[in-house]
Amino acid sequence: MTMVRGVRILAAPCCGAQYALPNYMSMNFSAFEFWTDGWRDGSLMPNDEGLRRCQCGQFVLLKNLVEVGVADDSPLPSLGHVSAEQLPECIASAASEEVQLAARIMVWHHLNHSYRELYRQHRDAEEAATKAKWHAAHPDSRSWWDKLLKRKPPSYIRPANSPFTYPQFEPTPAQQKNMERLSIILASRDDESLHWHAISLAELYREQGRFEEAQRAMDAVEKREDDLTVRLISRLIKERDAAPMRYRM
């Protein structure tokens, strides 16, 4: 459950401009769709890596803003989100590698959106065909008496052996270039930061078809039996499958 209590007053490290942001007491991490590249669809959590643009024009990260105080309300402006169209400028003018990292992760997600749409269309069509085939094999044969007694018709249950296919993933030159650069940045991070981004690095290598490097990056990830993301990416690496994958928690 997401709970907000008042606002936090924060100052930009670049020019000292002050902003008011929601003071989150708790955050709902659920989403309608999760993807192996880290994108969440239908989530209250933003996908923007905390990247914002200050009124002075500098791109900044929320985590680097300076805490000034808290208040019930404030007339101060909020920091606007960075659009996809602004990301090339952000990368070119990034004041730090951290800012460039955040922007390139956003580019990675943005450029994968066209595949996400193909994936959804393919899966929806295949699932519709599977359901139609099941209904043809299990017609509603209730008599008028059964219907009068409100006996239920056959209820669809997805067969265990149903097909599960998806489009081939073929990254464009722009996607490939960004993923290569992003991989270099993540692989060069210090141990603590690399540990934090190990899953993303493994996924980047996987989407580039660099499966041996993906496995080495995944070996550095702390494993938990209940971590669906790690299990899924590990399986896809072993299957030498490069496609971004949708899943639900």
N, C-alpha and C positions, 0 to 999 in steps of 0.2 A: 504494500500500500504506500502510495506517495503522499507525504505530508509536508506542507510548507508553513513556516511560522515567520512572518515578517520578511525583511530583506537584509542582505549583507551589503555593506558599503565597502567597495573595493577601489583601489587606485591602480591605474596602469603604470607599469614599470618604465615605459618609454617617455611619457610626458607628464605623468602625475594626474591626468584626468580621472575624475571619480565617476563610478557607476553604481547602480543599485541592481543586485541580482537576487532572485528568490533564495530564501534561507531554507534549504531542504533539511527536514528532520529525519526523513526516511525516503527511500526510493523503491518503486516497483520495477523489478528487473525482467518481468515477463515480456513476451513478444509473440506475435502471431507466427512469424517465421524467423528462424535462425539460419545463418549461412556460415560455411566453414571459413570464409574470408573475414568473419567478424561482423558482417552487416546484420542488423536486426530490423525487421519490417513489422510495423504495427506496434512499436514499443514507445513507452514514455521516456525511455532513456535516449538521448540524442546520439547520433552516429558521427558527430563532427569533431571528435578527438579534442574538444575544448578549444578549438581554434576560433579566434575572433579578430575583428579589425577595430582598432582604436580610432577615435575621431581625428587623431593626428595623421592617420594613414598607415601606421605601423601595424603589422600583424602580430598578435600576442596570443599566449595560451592562458586559459583561465587559472591554471595552477600557479602561474607566475605573478598573478595580480597580488597587490599588497593589501592585507586586511586593515581596514580603518575602523570598522565597528558594525553594529547591528542596529536595526530600527524596526518599528512596526510598519512604517511606510516611508517613502522618500520620493521627492520630485525628480531625483537624478535619473538620467537616461539609463537604459539597459544596453549592453553590448550586442550588436547585431551579429547574426551568423554569417559565415563566409560562404558565398555561393560557389557552385562548380565553375562558373565562368571566371571567378577571381583566383582560382587555385594556381594557374600558370604564373600570374603576377606574384602571388605569395611565394611560390618556389623560387622564382628569380630574385626576389628581394628579401628572402628570409634572413632575419637578423641572427638566427642561431640554427644549429642542426636539428634541435628539437622542433622548431617551427616547421622546417622543411620536412621532417619526419611525419608530423601530423598532416601536413598538406598532401604528401605523397600517399599516405594511407587513405585519405579522402579521395584522391584521384583513383587509386586502386579500386575502391568500392564503386565509385561513379562509373568507371569504364566497364565494370562487371555487370552493370544494370541491364545492358542489352541482352547479355546471356541469361540473366535471371528471367527476363520476359519470355525468351524462347523456351527456357526450362519449364516455366509455369504453363505455357500453352501446350507444350508436348505432354506434360504430366496430366493436365486436365483432359486432353483428348484421349489419352490411353486409359485413364481411369473411367471416363464416360463409356468407352468401348467395353471395358471389363464389366462394368455395371449392367450395360445393356445385354451382354451375353449371359450374365447370371439371371437376369429377369426373364430372358427367353427360355432358359432352362428351368425356371421356377415360376411358372405363370400363376396368376391368381385364380385358382380353381374353386373358390368358395361358392357354395350354392346360395340361393336367395335366403334360405333358412340360416345358414352360417352368418350371413351379413346382418340378418335381423337380430341374431343373438350377439352381434358385434364381435364375432371372432376375427382375429387379426389376419391380414394377408401375410404371405411369406415376407420375412424381413431380411433385407440385404445384409450379408456379411461378406466382406472382401475375402475371396479365396486365398488360401496361404500360398498357392503356387502361381498367383497372378503375375503377369509381366511387370517389370519395373525398369524402364529404359529412360534415357534422357539424351539431349543433343550432344554431339561432339563439341568439345571446347577448343576453339582455335583463336588464341589471343591475337589482336591486331598488332602491328609494329609499335603503335603508341602504348598499348598495354604492356607489351614485352619490354620496351625501354624503361617504363616507369617501374615495373616489377624488378628488373635487374638493378636499377639504382636503389630502390627501396631495400632490396636484399643486402646490398653492400653496406648501406647505412646501418641496418639492424645487426648484421654480422660483426660490425666494428664497435658495437656498444660495449660498455664495461659490463662486468659479470652480473651485477644486480639488474641493470637495465635489460641485458640480453636474456636473463632468466624470465623477466616480465614479458618479453616479446617473443619467447621461444616458439610458441604455438603459431604466431603470425609468420615467423621466419620459415618454419616448416611448411606452412600452407603456401607461402610465396614460392618456395622451391618446387613444391608439388605442382602448382599451377603452371610453372615453367617447364615441367617435365624433368626436373633435376631431382630424381627420386632418391638417389644415394645421399645427396646433401640434405634432402628433406628428412630422411631417416636419421641422419646424424643429429640434426636439429631437434627432432622429436625425442631422441634418446636423452636430451638434456631437460626434457619436461618432467616435472614431478607428476607421477602417475597416481590416479585415484580410480577405484573401481566404478564410482558413480559419475565419472567425468565423460559424458557422452561425446563432447567435442573431440577430446583427445582420442577416444576409441575409434571414432568415425574417421578422423584424418589418418590415424595409424593404419586402419584397414585400407583406405584408399591409396596410401603410399605403397603398401604391400601389393595391391592389385595394379599398381602403376597407372592409376587413373588420375588425370589432371583436372577434371571438371570441378568447379565450385559446386558444393552440394547443399541443398536445403534440408533442414531437419527441424524437429520440434522437441522442446524439453518436456 
